[in-house]
Amino acid sequence: MKSNKIKNIAVLTSGGDAPGMNAAIRAVVRSCAFYEINCIGVFRGLQGLIEGDFKVLGPRDVKYIVSKGGTILKSARSKEFITPEGRAKAYENLKKHEIDGLIIIGGDGSFTGGLIFSKEFDIPVIGIPGTIDNDIVGTSHTIGFDTALNTAIDAIDKIRDTATSHKRLFFVEVMGRDAGHIALNTGIGAGAEEILIPEENIGLPKLLEKLKRSKASGKSSCIVVVSEGGKIGKNVFELSEYVEENLPEYDVRVSVLGHMQRGGAPSCFDRVLASRLGVKAVELLMLGKSQLMVGLINDQVDTTPLEKAIKGETSVDEELIRISDILSI
């Protein structure tokens, strides 16, 4: 595959960081080198586009980063890019550097900005989904999701040890403001007694009933995995207080895993996924494609229109919910 049109491709990471972003950057840079295209790294996301924070990247600039978490290009949220004036500045910088196409590694907010920018200035844009929440339509896995699951499971396994030792009930909050993918998968993987996700509001009475049943069945400890977007209580600490008041036989503790789920070396799965999507993104720009997101569908790299990826709603796997109910007995 050879392009006579594309000479310069820019790549940036935007929004929340996710393990595997560096692997995607590496794949984009080295794919560009393979196809004899200049690759320009944009630092600090969409804000870097506005400020012209650019650097030409070659294959040796991305050595050893495949195993590193975070993003070497840094990330930032840009209020200025929301404005037409901010996007106009960004376009002038792209013109000045003769950039023919832009690859954005991020989530739906980043894709929204990229899509508007592409439509306004006719700049080819390809999105690579990088977010631990796995809440993007058009891919079974986003970059960082698998690593976040492994990080959360490792933490919950350790919490289980102390819960068992002291016969305690632990509420463990994981990330997922609008989607319960992390909570559902880690809950099953860690053998949690209950999983609370935004997609299912079981209600406080039913939660108490389940916890009572769990206690009566002979369980001496209990783990409840809570997605930060769970609708059953205002927050995990109020939920904990409610259970303590109504089930005084439980010694209740709360553990919020927080941003540790975003950090650490990416899993092998995320490294391979990021590599596949990075190569595909470059090749799509070479083919003259734009306003698409690359993703994994039925284990094959495929594309979805950015508009659909942004506006679509992901849904949790109903089969996993059924399995969770069965195994929590």
Buried (B, 14 or more C-beta within 10 A) or exposed (E): EEBEEBEBBBBBBBBBBBBBBBBBBBBBBBBBBEBEBBBBBBBBBBBBBBBBBBEEBEEEBBEEBBEBBBBBBBBBBBEBBBEEEBBEBBBBBBEEBEBBBBBBBBBBBBBBBBBBBBBEBEBBBBBBBBBBBBBBBBBEBBBBBBBBBBBBBEBBEEBBEEBBEEEBBBBBBBBBEBBBBBBBBBBBBBEBBBBBBBBBEBEBEEBBEBBBEBBEEEBEBBBBBBBBBBBBBEEBEEBBEBBBEBBEEBEBBBBBBEEBBBBBBBBEBBBBBBBBBBBBBBBBBBEEBBBBBBBBEEEEBBBBBBBEBBEBEBEBEEEBBEEBEEEBE
